[in-house]
Amino acid sequence: MDKKKIKEFFADKKNRRFAGLSALTFLGLIGALALQAVWLYNTYSLIKNNVFTECNKILEVSLNKETSIIAKQLPEGTRIIGGANTDTIPQATYLYEGISQLGYQLSLHRIDSIAGRLLAQKDIDCKYSIKIVNTKDTETSIKIFPKAFITIYSAIIPIKTDLSQGIQLVLYNPLASILNRMNILLVSTLIILSFIISCIIYQIRIIARMNKIFQIREDFTYAMIHDMKTPLSSIFTALYFLHSGRLDNKPKTKEKYYTIAENEVDHLLTLTNKVLTLSKLESHKLEMNREDIPLEPMVENLTVKFTAKAQKPVRFTAELKTPAVYADKEYLEEILSNLIDNAIKYSKPEGVDIRIRSELNEKYTVVKVHDNGLGISEADQRTIFNKYERAAAGRKKNKNRPSGFGLGLNFVQQVMHAHEGKVFVTSIEGEFTEFALLFPR
């Protein structure tokens, strides 16, 4: 599988996954908003119907009170003949018509005043009017208002038995009164919507973080496959020539191929062990076997090792004011190797000066590794210890960029945490980089 196919495979897998998550999040948001909208609309309709019912009752009570006022003005002994109560003609209609036939008219002003007081008692605060409605589509009203956005018409109460005339209560723009009755629901809806929006934002952040993690994993897997391919190819080639017997009469060349295979196997084993060690460190399953470790022999060994294997001039100096450090010998050597290896990788072609120092302060034994290489930008210094993270010099897309997976400095940090210590970086891009390892005394 070539590089292009590997990248296409991971990209397609990532796109499918996050497209599905994004679609699910969007549908969830639309669904939640739709449910809220339906809930609010149904509640609004219910309250509006309640207001309509109250208007009918208020108009009926107002007419009854107006009838009682007129009845007190009638001569004693006056009788009004009623009729049968039907679905279309209420019993009170006969009374209204009888009063009219006696020469007494219902007062719209009094009915309006009574209705106003009853509306106030029901907390219905809006403009209203009392109308006499005729079957010929003519209306009589003591109030005239412009066309309203929302209008509630009560049922028409007939005041004539032939249903040619009736009285109606009209509310203009009662929205404020309706919303006032919905205030608890509106507050709860706002709280729910705020919660939903917060959850959506949190979900988006999770998706973005997952996307970043997936991208890091993709880059790491791609880099590992790509960079492991070279040593595996070298091992395969070396074994092929050794197995073929062509080098049996060339001992020096044969030894050279053995050395190549051993070095490449060591490279792969070191990488594998580093990944496994990081996993154990992150799960707190790795214990440090700490003891007083002399620094001078270790620094000398590292100096010889890296001077021999480096492909550019490397100049070491050591200033060990503190001869020993309380640490795990194996991991101390490993983290120093990581820092020296990085100093050589990220340096100029003409070579690098590396200075290793040790000193004591009140709480810690401090070991510093200083180089005059490419340096690290301030932005990269904030993330350089993150897993799979590499500084700008290591991210450059060119064939001469240093190989690696961004595990080295995270490994250093994890080991220092396991020692209950700290690691700091000081750097000026283009001038120097210094890592300080603080081991508890």
C-alpha positions as CSV (number, residue, x, y, z in Angstrom):
1,M,0.0,0.0,0.0
2,D,1.7,3.3,-1.1
3,K,1.6,6.6,0.7
4,K,-1.3,8.0,-1.3
5,K,-3.5,5.0,-0.6
6,I,-2.7,5.0,3.1
7,K,-3.7,8.7,3.4
8,E,-6.8,8.3,1.3
9,F,-7.9,5.3,3.5
10,F,-7.6,7.3,6.7
11,A,-9.1,10.5,5.2
12,D,-12.1,8.6,3.9
13,K,-12.7,6.8,7.2
14,K,-12.4,10.1,9.1
15,N,-14.7,12.0,6.8
16,R,-17.4,9.3,7.1
17,R,-17.2,9.2,10.8
18,F,-17.4,13.0,11.4
19,A,-19.9,13.5,8.6
20,G,-22.2,11.1,10.5
21,L,-21.5,12.8,13.9
22,S,-22.2,16.3,12.4
23,A,-25.4,15.1,10.7
24,L,-26.6,13.5,13.9
25,T,-25.8,16.7,15.9
26,F,-27.6,18.8,13.3
27,L,-30.7,16.6,13.3
28,G,-30.7,16.5,17.1
29,L,-30.7,20.3,17.2
30,I,-33.5,20.6,14.5
31,G,-35.5,18.0,16.4
32,A,-35.2,19.7,19.7
33,L,-36.1,23.1,18.2
34,A,-39.1,21.6,16.4
35,L,-40.4,20.0,19.7
36,Q,-40.0,23.3,21.5
37,A,-41.9,25.1,18.7
38,V,-44.7,22.6,18.7
39,W,-44.9,22.7,22.5
40,L,-45.1,26.5,22.5
41,Y,-47.6,26.7,19.7
42,N,-49.9,24.2,21.4
43,T,-49.7,26.0,24.7
44,Y,-50.3,29.3,22.9
45,S,-53.4,27.9,21.2
46,L,-54.7,26.4,24.5
47,I,-54.3,29.7,26.3
48,K,-55.9,31.6,23.4
49,N,-58.9,29.3,23.6
50,N,-59.1,29.9,27.3
51,V,-59.2,33.6,26.7
52,F,-61.9,33.1,24.1
53,T,-64.0,31.1,26.6
54,E,-63.5,33.8,29.3
55,C,-64.6,36.5,26.8
56,N,-67.8,34.6,26.2
57,K,-68.4,34.3,29.9
58,I,-67.6,38.0,30.5
59,L,-70.0,39.1,27.7
60,E,-72.7,36.9,29.1
61,V,-72.3,38.2,32.7
62,S,-72.1,41.8,31.4
63,L,-75.4,41.4,29.5
64,N,-77.0,39.8,32.6
65,K,-76.0,42.8,34.7
66,E,-77.2,45.2,32.1
67,T,-80.5,43.4,32.0
68,S,-80.8,43.6,35.8
69,I,-80.2,47.4,35.7
70,I,-83.0,47.8,33.1
71,A,-85.3,45.5,34.9
72,K,-85.2,47.8,38.0
73,Q,-86.5,50.6,35.7
74,L,-89.6,48.5,34.5
75,P,-93.0,49.2,36.1
76,E,-94.1,46.8,38.7
77,G,-96.0,43.8,37.4
78,T,-94.4,43.9,33.9
79,R,-94.0,40.5,32.4
80,I,-91.9,39.4,29.5
81,I,-93.0,36.2,27.8
82,G,-90.2,33.8,27.1
83,G,-89.8,30.9,24.8
84,A,-88.2,27.4,24.5
85,N,-84.5,27.2,25.0
86,T,-82.9,25.8,21.8
87,D,-79.4,25.3,20.5
88,T,-79.6,28.6,18.5
89,I,-81.7,30.8,20.7
90,P,-80.7,31.1,24.4
91,Q,-83.5,31.7,27.0
92,A,-82.0,35.1,27.7
93,T,-82.6,36.3,24.1
94,Y,-86.3,36.4,24.7
95,L,-85.6,38.6,27.7
96,Y,-83.4,41.0,25.6
97,E,-86.0,41.2,22.9
98,G,-88.9,41.7,25.3
99,I,-87.0,44.6,27.0
100,S,-86.5,46.2,23.5
101,Q,-90.2,45.8,22.7
102,L,-91.0,47.7,25.8
103,G,-88.9,50.6,24.6
104,Y,-85.8,50.1,26.6
105,Q,-82.5,49.6,24.8
106,L,-79.4,47.9,26.0
107,S,-76.6,50.4,26.8
108,L,-73.4,49.6,25.0
109,H,-71.6,52.1,27.3
110,R,-72.7,50.2,30.5
111,I,-72.0,46.8,29.0
112,D,-68.5,48.1,27.9
113,S,-67.8,49.4,31.4
114,I,-68.9,46.2,33.1
115,A,-66.9,44.1,30.6
116,G,-63.8,46.3,31.2
117,R,-63.9,45.6,35.0
118,L,-64.4,41.9,34.4
119,L,-61.5,41.8,31.9
120,A,-59.3,43.5,34.4
121,Q,-60.2,40.9,37.1
122,K,-59.1,38.2,34.6
123,D,-55.7,40.0,34.0
124,I,-56.7,40.6,30.3
125,D,-55.1,44.0,29.6
126,C,-55.7,45.0,26.0
127,K,-58.0,47.2,23.9
128,Y,-61.5,45.9,23.5
129,S,-64.9,46.9,22.2
130,I,-68.6,45.8,22.5
131,K,-70.3,45.5,19.1
132,I,-73.9,45.1,18.0
133,V,-73.6,42.8,15.0
134,N,-76.4,42.7,12.3
135,T,-77.0,39.9,9.9
136,K,-76.5,42.4,7.0
137,D,-72.8,42.6,7.9
138,T,-73.2,46.0,9.6
139,E,-71.7,46.7,13.0
140,T,-72.4,49.3,15.7
141,S,-69.6,50.0,18.2
142,I,-68.8,52.8,20.6
143,K,-65.1,52.3,20.0
144,I,-63.2,52.1,16.8
145,F,-59.6,50.7,16.6
146,P,-57.3,50.1,13.7
147,K,-56.8,46.6,12.4
148,A,-55.0,44.5,14.9
149,F,-52.3,41.8,14.4
150,I,-54.2,39.4,16.7
151,T,-57.9,39.7,17.3
152,I,-60.1,37.5,19.4
153,Y,-63.9,37.6,18.7
154,S,-66.3,36.2,21.3
155,A,-69.3,34.2,20.3
156,I,-72.2,36.4,19.2
157,I,-75.1,36.4,21.8
158,P,-78.4,37.0,19.9
159,I,-80.5,39.8,21.3
160,K,-83.4,39.1,18.8
161,T,-85.2,35.8,18.3
162,D,-84.9,36.0,14.6
163,L,-81.1,36.1,15.0
164,S,-80.9,39.3,13.0
165,Q,-78.9,41.1,15.7
166,G,-76.4,40.1,18.4
167,I,-73.8,41.4,20.7
168,Q,-70.1,40.5,20.5
169,L,-66.9,41.3,22.6
170,V,-63.7,41.9,20.6
171,L,-60.2,41.9,22.0
172,Y,-57.5,43.7,20.0
173,N,-53.9,42.5,20.3
174,P,-54.2,40.4,23.5
175,L,-50.7,38.9,22.9
176,A,-49.2,40.5,26.0
177,S,-51.9,38.9,28.2
178,I,-51.5,35.5,26.6
179,L,-47.7,35.6,26.9
180,N,-48.1,36.8,30.6
181,R,-49.9,33.5,31.2
182,M,-47.1,31.7,29.5
183,N,-44.3,33.3,31.4
184,I,-43.4,30.2,33.4
185,L,-43.4,28.1,30.3
186,L,-41.4,30.7,28.4
187,V,-38.8,30.9,31.2
188,S,-38.5,27.1,31.3
189,T,-38.3,27.0,27.5
190,L,-35.4,29.5,27.5
191,I,-33.7,27.4,30.2
192,I,-34.2,24.2,28.1
193,L,-33.0,25.9,24.9
194,S,-30.0,27.3,26.7
195,F,-29.2,23.8,28.0
196,I,-29.7,22.3,24.5
197,I,-27.5,25.0,22.9
198,S,-24.8,24.5,25.6
199,C,-24.9,20.7,24.9
200,I,-24.7,21.3,21.2
201,I,-21.7,23.6,21.7
202,Y,-20.1,21.0,24.0
203,Q,-20.8,18.3,21.4
204,I,-19.2,20.5,18.7
205,R,-16.1,20.9,20.8
206,I,-16.0,17.2,21.5
207,I,-16.3,16.5,17.7
208,A,-13.6,19.1,17.0
209,R,-11.3,17.5,19.7
210,M,-12.1,14.0,18.3
211,N,-11.3,15.3,14.9
212,K,-7.9,16.6,16.1
213,I,-7.2,13.4,17.9
214,F,-8.1,11.3,14.9
215,Q,-5.9,13.6,12.7
216,I,-3.0,13.1,15.2
217,R,-3.5,9.3,15.2
218,E,-3.7,9.4,11.4
219,D,-0.5,11.4,11.1
220,F,1.2,9.1,13.7
221,T,0.1,5.9,12.0
222,Y,1.1,7.2,8.6
223,A,4.5,8.4,9.9
224,M,5.1,5.1,11.7
225,I,4.2,3.0,8.6
226,H,6.3,5.3,6.4
227,D,9.3,5.5,8.7
228,M,9.3,1.8,9.6
229,K,9.3,0.9,6.0
230,T,12.9,2.1,5.5
231,P,14.5,0.0,8.3
232,L,12.4,-3.0,7.4
233,S,13.6,-2.7,3.8
234,S,17.2,-2.4,5.0
235,I,16.8,-5.5,7.2
236,F,15.2,-7.4,4.3
237,T,18.0,-6.4,1.9
238,A,20.7,-7.3,4.4
239,L,19.2,-10.7,5.2
240,Y,18.7,-11.4,1.5
241,F,22.4,-10.9,0.7
242,L,23.5,-12.8,3.8
243,H,21.2,-15.7,3.1
244,S,22.2,-15.8,-0.6
245,G,25.8,-16.8,0.2
246,R,27.2,-14.1,-2.1
247,L,29.1,-12.6,0.9
248,D,30.7,-15.7,2.3
249,N,34.1,-14.8,0.8
250,K,33.8,-11.1,1.7
251,P,34.0,-11.0,5.6
252,K,34.2,-7.2,5.8
253,T,31.1,-6.6,3.6
254,K,29.3,-9.4,5.5
255,E,30.1,-7.8,8.8
256,K,28.8,-4.5,7.5
257,Y,25.5,-6.0,6.5
258,Y,25.2,-7.7,9.9
259,T,25.8,-4.3,11.5
260,I,23.2,-2.6,9.3
261,A,20.5,-5.2,10.2
262,E,21.4,-5.0,14.0
263,N,21.2,-1.2,14.0
264,E,17.8,-1.2,12.1
265,V,16.4,-3.8,14.5
266,D,17.6,-1.7,17.5
267,H,16.0,1.3,16.0
268,L,12.6,-0.5,15.6
269,L,12.9,-2.0,19.1
270,T,13.7,1.4,20.6
271,L,10.6,2.9,19.0
272,T,8.4,0.0,20.1
273,N,9.6,0.2,23.7
274,K,9.1,3.9,23.8
275,V,5.4,3.6,22.7
276,L,4.9,0.8,25.2
277,T,6.6,2.8,28.0
278,L,4.5,5.9,27.3
279,S,1.4,3.7,27.5
280,K,2.5,2.4,30.9
281,L,3.5,5.8,32.2
282,E,0.1,7.3,31.2
283,S,-1.8,4.5,33.0
284,H,0.6,4.9,36.0
285,K,1.6,1.2,35.7
286,L,5.4,1.9,35.5
287,E,7.5,2.2,38.6
288,M,10.8,4.1,38.8
289,N,13.7,2.2,40.5
290,R,15.4,5.3,41.8
291,E,18.9,5.4,43.2
292,D,21.9,7.8,43.2
293,I,23.3,7.7,39.7
294,P,26.7,9.1,38.9
295,L,26.4,11.5,36.0
296,E,29.9,11.7,34.6
297,P,30.1,8.0,33.3
298,M,26.7,8.3,31.7
299,V,27.5,11.7,30.0
300,E,30.7,10.2,28.7
301,N,29.0,7.2,27.2
302,L,26.3,9.4,25.6
303,T,29.0,11.7,24.2
304,V,30.9,8.8,22.6
305,K,27.7,7.2,21.3
306,F,26.3,10.4,19.6
307,T,29.7,11.6,18.4
308,A,30.1,8.4,16.5
309,K,26.7,8.1,15.0
310,A,26.0,11.7,14.1
311,Q,26.2,12.7,10.5
312,K,27.3,16.2,11.3
313,P,30.0,17.7,13.6
314,V,28.9,17.5,17.3
315,R,30.9,19.2,20.1
316,F,30.1,18.3,23.7
317,T,31.0,20.1,26.9
318,A,30.0,19.0,30.4
319,E,29.8,21.2,33.6
320,L,28.7,18.8,36.3
321,K,28.6,20.7,39.6
322,T,26.5,17.9,41.0
323,P,28.1,14.5,40.6
324,A,25.0,12.4,41.0
325,V,21.2,12.5,40.7
326,Y,18.5,10.4,42.4
327,A,16.7,8.8,39.5
328,D,16.0,5.6,37.6
329,K,19.2,4.9,35.7
330,E,17.6,3.4,32.6
331,Y,15.1,6.2,32.1
332,L,17.5,8.9,33.0
333,E,19.8,7.8,30.2
334,E,16.8,7.5,27.9
335,I,15.5,11.0,28.4
336,L,19.0,12.5,28.1
337,S,19.4,10.5,24.8
338,N,16.1,12.0,23.6
339,L,17.2,15.5,24.3
340,I,20.7,15.1,22.7
341,D,19.1,13.4,19.7
342,N,16.7,16.3,19.3
343,A,19.6,18.8,19.6
344,I,21.4,17.1,16.8
345,K,18.3,16.6,14.6
346,Y,17.2,20.2,14.8
347,S,20.5,21.9,14.2
348,K,22.3,23.6,11.3
349,P,24.2,21.4,8.8
350,E,27.6,22.8,9.9
351,G,27.2,21.2,13.3
352,V,26.0,21.8,16.9
353,D,27.5,22.6,20.3
354,I,25.8,20.7,23.2
355,R,26.4,21.6,26.8
356,I,25.3,19.4,29.6
357,R,25.2,20.9,33.1
358,S,24.1,19.8,36.6
359,E,23.5,21.9,39.7
360,L,21.6,21.9,43.0
361,N,18.9,24.3,44.3
362,E,16.8,24.1,47.5
363,K,14.4,21.4,46.3
364,Y,15.8,19.8,43.1
365,T,18.8,18.4,41.4
366,V,18.8,20.2,38.0
367,V,20.2,18.7,34.8
368,K,20.3,21.0,31.8
369,V,20.9,20.2,28.1
370,H,21.7,23.3,26.0
371,D,22.3,23.5,22.3
372,N,22.8,26.3,19.7
373,G,20.5,24.7,17.1
374,L,17.4,26.0,15.3
375,G,15.5,26.9,18.5
376,I,11.8,26.6,19.2
377,S,9.2,29.3,18.6
378,E,7.1,30.6,21.6
379,A,3.9,29.1,20.0
380,D,5.5,25.6,19.8
381,Q,6.9,25.9,23.3
382,R,3.4,25.7,24.7
383,T,2.6,22.4,22.9
384,I,6.0,20.8,22.4
385,F,5.4,18.3,25.2
386,N,2.1,17.1,23.8
387,K,1.9,13.6,22.5
388,Y,2.6,13.4,18.7
389,E,3.4,17.1,18.7
390,R,6.5,18.3,16.8
391,A,7.9,21.8,16.5
392,A,7.8,23.8,13.2
393,A,11.2,22.5,12.2
394,G,10.0,18.9,12.4
395,R,6.7,19.6,10.6
396,K,8.2,21.1,7.4
397,K,7.1,19.1,4.4
398,N,10.4,18.3,2.8
399,K,12.5,15.2,2.3
400,N,15.3,16.4,4.5
401,R,13.1,17.0,7.6
402,P,14.1,14.9,10.6
403,S,12.2,11.6,11.0
404,G,10.2,10.9,14.1
405,F,6.7,10.7,15.5
406,G,6.6,13.5,18.1
407,L,6.9,11.0,21.0
408,G,10.3,12.0,22.4
409,L,9.5,15.1,24.5
410,N,6.2,13.7,25.7
411,F,8.2,10.6,26.8
412,V,10.6,13.0,28.7
413,Q,7.7,14.7,30.4
414,Q,6.0,11.5,31.4
415,V,9.3,10.1,32.8
416,M,9.8,13.3,34.8
417,H,6.3,13.1,36.2
418,A,6.9,9.5,37.2
419,H,10.0,10.8,39.1
420,E,7.7,13.4,40.7
421,G,9.9,16.0,39.0
422,K,9.5,18.7,36.3
423,V,10.8,19.6,32.9
424,F,11.0,23.1,31.4
425,V,12.1,24.5,28.0
426,T,13.8,27.9,27.3
427,S,14.4,28.8,23.7
428,I,14.9,31.6,21.2
429,E,14.1,30.6,17.7
430,G,17.3,30.6,15.5
431,E,19.6,30.9,18.5
432,F,19.4,28.2,21.2
433,T,17.3,25.7,23.2
434,E,17.8,24.6,26.8
435,F,15.8,21.8,28.6
436,A,15.9,21.8,32.4
437,L,15.2,18.5,34.2
438,L,14.3,19.0,37.9
439,F,14.7,15.8,40.0
440,P,13.5,16.0,43.6
441,R,16.4,15.7,46.1
